[in-house]
Amino acid sequence: MLSRLFLVNFIIFSLCCCKDAPKKRRLKKQNVTVSKNNELVFIGKNNLSFAFTKISQGQASINSWDFKFNDTSNKELLNITNDSLWKYTLDKLTKLKYEKACNPKLYFDGKTFSFKTHKDGNELNWEKLKNVVLSQLNRPFKTISLLNEGVYKTSEIKIDDNVCSEIISLAEKKSKLKFTFTDNNFKYELTGADLSKILTTNEEMKLQIDDSRLYSYLNTIAKKVDRIQGPISFIDASNTSKVISNSELGHRLNIQAMMKEVNKNFNANSSFEKEVIYLIKGVPSISLTSNRNYIEVNISEQKIYFFKNDSIVLSSDIVTGRNGMSTPKGAFFIKYKETNTYLDGPGYHCYVRYFMPIYNGIGLHDASWRSSFGGNIYTGSGSHGCINLPPPVAAFAYNNYPVGAVVICH
């Protein structure tokens, strides 16, 4: 009897254990699993979208997520903090291209001033977006329109703001200024409609002269005043007399200096009348022959020579334009000088400490990225046309040869 009772109790105990075990495991699984229907979606401009689905709930904001970006890529992010989730999202977002918000732009139609309307663009304020994203992670999941969350940068000024009418009034007054350059018996006046055409507003909504349009205007004067001198005779570093037919030398206006003069007087509300400013006013042949003062670039030798008072004061190996992008040959001069700037072109964006252009954007500059100069380097890995100099040599050229200094490339 006791044996039978023991057997019955054992069977009941075993059945209870078998029944409870799977129930316990299911409960544990339910505690860490969240339905993938609980999706947090953010939708913005230009079809921007990103979404989070919580895969598992951890402790202290350490969770696992399924991340979807612009419906084109998915990533499972396991056991990460909310801050790490934001950093991953930010990395994806910053790789997109954005259009900046723009304030209204001043426009002159030939008779009156007006403003082209502002643009809000689609640039994001990252700090505001971060706050929006992180504040939603622990709330019931839903779809959120970023357009309603104030995370987009907007133009500070709207076209109907008072500042626009104030600028138009100021532009009308400024257009009455008169800037006159004279050359012998000729006068070139920048005033009225011509001046109005080159007025603009910058990003801070300040009235100013558009330098690119001012340059174009002064360049039309240069085409009337400039007189090219050539062919050019010179004596090179080997004391050989040579003639070069391609020349940029002669009587050449200093457009940069004239631009500064116009801008200075424009800001001071002051009209003026003065002679055109020359960058180089003829080339005394003596400076290229018996009392040489110029820079010689010998492309075939890959050498540069600096002359002062008929003596070579410095020479150096260089690297010039590669095959297909050869450095132009001719008698040129330093157009202007820049320091701490970037050179941009197809496939490159490089910082240089010293830049001295001589012809169509081609010039002398340092090339700190090069470990060697001279020889046949230029044939395979030469420049895009510029004359690459060792940094100390570029510094010497910048500090010792002024704007207008002659540079002969042959």
Secondary structure, DSSP 8 states (H G I E B T S, - for coil): -HHHHHHHHHHHHHHHHHHHHHHHHHHHHHHHB--TT-EEEEE-STT-EEEEEEEE--STTEEEEEEEETTTEEEEEEEEEHHHHHHHHHHHHTTS-----B--EEEE-SS-EEEE--B----B-HHHHHHHHHHHTTS---EEEGGGTT-B---SS-TTSHHHHHHHHHHHHHTT-EEEEEETTEEEEEEHHHHHHTEEE-TT--EEE-HHHHHHHHHHHHHHH-EE--SEEEE-TTS-EEEE--B--EEEE-HHHHHHHHHHHHHTT--EEEE--EEEE---GGGGTTT--SEEEETTTTEEEEEETTEEEEEEE-B-B-TTS----EEEE----EEEEEEEETTEEEEEEEEEEEETTEEEEE-TT-S--STTHHHHH-BSSSEEE-HHHHHHHHHHS-TT-EEEE-
